[in-house]
Every structure is written in C-alpha cells, then in structure tokens.
C-alpha cells in the first residue's frame, strides 16, 4: 500500500511541480535570456510538449495506482472518486492543449519567422495570440485542478 501511495504522490509531484517550474521559471527565463522571442517561443514550445508527455504518463500512473489503492484499502476501486475525476479532466485538458492548441500554434509559428516583427492587428498574429491565451488558461486550469487533486489525495491518506 505504501508503494501505491508513493506512486500517487510521485506522479502528482512530477506533473504539478513541472507545471509550476514551467510557468514560473522556464518560460519567463527563456523570454528574458534568449536574444529574441522567436527562439524563446521555440524553447518554451518544445519544453511544453515534453511536459505534456510527462503529464500524460503521470496521470495514467496516478489513476492506476489510486484505483488499486482504493481497491486494496476500501474493497472498491472508487472509479468516480473526486480525485480520479479531476485527473481525467486534467488529462483531457492536457491532450486538448497538446493536440489542438499547441499544434495550431506551431503551424502559425512556421508561417512567420518572428512574431515580434508582425503588427498586432495581423490576422495570423491575432490567431496566434488568441491560441496563446487559451494555452495559458488551460495550463492554469490544469495547475489548479492538480492542486485540488493533491489536497484530496492527502486528505484520503489522512483518513487511513
């Protein structure tokens, strides 16, 4: 049982910790240090793709471990427990971000060499900026849901 709890906590630390690091350290640093926004965007975009893969793997590990933990400790897998539902929503949002938002942003980025040189009212720039705003919202939502899932998981451990 303690190994299952370890896997649950580790998967959430990797996912939520990765989001915190990405949002508050990596992305701002890339845009401050690199010589132009195009290079910074490329670094941040690639890092986000890798973070999404870590998130997908972590979410699957969490769900399997948590369902097994519930089955062992309570006799039922509690598939629709709040923490499981939150993880499924987080996974759905991560997949939405990776395969819909980020892929569209990458296609737009490929058509323009540097968005800093493009006027704000350019249609492609406006599309990119709108997708970037959605990407930020989705990642923020995943972070908040992750914090709630961690709280619910810790609370469930406290009841044992």
Rosetta blueprint (number, residue, H / E / L):
1 X L
2 X H
3 X H
4 X H
5 X H
6 X H
7 X H
8 X H
9 X H
10 X H
11 X H
12 X H
13 X H
14 X H
15 X H
16 X H
17 X H
18 X H
19 X H
20 X H
21 X H
22 X H
23 X H
24 X H
25 X H
26 X H
27 X H
28 X H
29 X H
30 X H
31 X H
32 X H
33 X H
34 X L
35 X L
36 X L
37 X H
38 X H
39 X H
40 X H
41 X H
42 X H
43 X H
44 X H
45 X H
46 X H
47 X H
48 X H
49 X H
50 X H
51 X H
52 X H
53 X H
54 X H
55 X H
56 X H
57 X H
58 X H
59 X H
60 X H
61 X H
62 X H
63 X H
64 X H
65 X H
66 X H
67 X H
68 X H
69 X H
70 X H
71 X H
72 X H
73 X H
74 X H
75 X L
76 X L
77 X L
78 X L
79 X L
80 X L
81 X L
82 X H
83 X H
84 X H
85 X H
86 X H
87 X H
88 X H
89 X H
90 X H
91 X H
92 X H
93 X H
94 X H
95 X H
96 X H
97 X H
98 X H
99 X H
100 X H
101 X H
102 X H
103 X H
104 X H
105 X H
106 X H
107 X H
108 X H
109 X H
110 X H
111 X H
112 X L
113 X L
114 X L
115 X H
116 X H
117 X H
118 X L
119 X L
120 X L
121 X L
122 X L
123 X H
124 X H
125 X H
126 X H
127 X H
128 X H
129 X H
130 X H
131 X H
132 X H
133 X H
134 X H
135 X H
136 X H
137 X H
138 X H
139 X H
140 X H
141 X H
142 X H
143 X H
144 X H
145 X H
146 X H
147 X H
148 X H
149 X H
150 X H
151 X H
152 X H
153 X H
154 X H
155 X H
156 X H
157 X H
158 X H
159 X L
160 X L
